[in-house]
Amino acid sequence: MPGREITVARADELEDGRSVKFTFAVAGEHREGFVIRHEGRFYAYRNECRHIPMTMDWVENRFLSTDGCHIQCATHGALYEIDTGECVAGPPAGQSLHRLEVCIVDGEIIVTVPD
C-alpha cells in the first residue's frame, strides 16, 4: 500500500485490550486512526464508522465493546471484528473498517497511512 510511515507509540506501552489514537493528514484533510493490541497482535484502522463517517470511540480512545470482544461504534452500536475490521452487527453489516498497515520496528508501532 503506498503511503508514509508514522510512529504511533512504543509497543511495550500498549497493553492487551488497549488502544492508542493518532492523527494524520490526507490531501490536507485531518484524519484519525487507532491501533488496538488484541491477544498480543496489533491492528490499525481509520477511526471512521462505515455506516456514517463519524469517529467511533465511546470516550476518548475507547473503542472496544464492554466485553472487549469487538470494536464498537459509539454512535449507533455497530460491532466490528477486531482482527479483520468486518462489521458483524449493525447497519453496515458485511462492510469492513478501513484497515491500515501496522508493524513493529525496534519496539515502535509503525503505521502506514495514505498520502
Buried (B, 14 or more C-beta within 10 A) or exposed (E): EEBEEBEBBEBEEBEEEBBBBBEBEEEEEEBBBBBBBBEEEBBBBBBBBBBEEEBBBBEEEBBBBEEEEBBBBBBBEBBBBBEEBBBEEBBBEEBBBBBBEBEEEEEBBBBBBBE
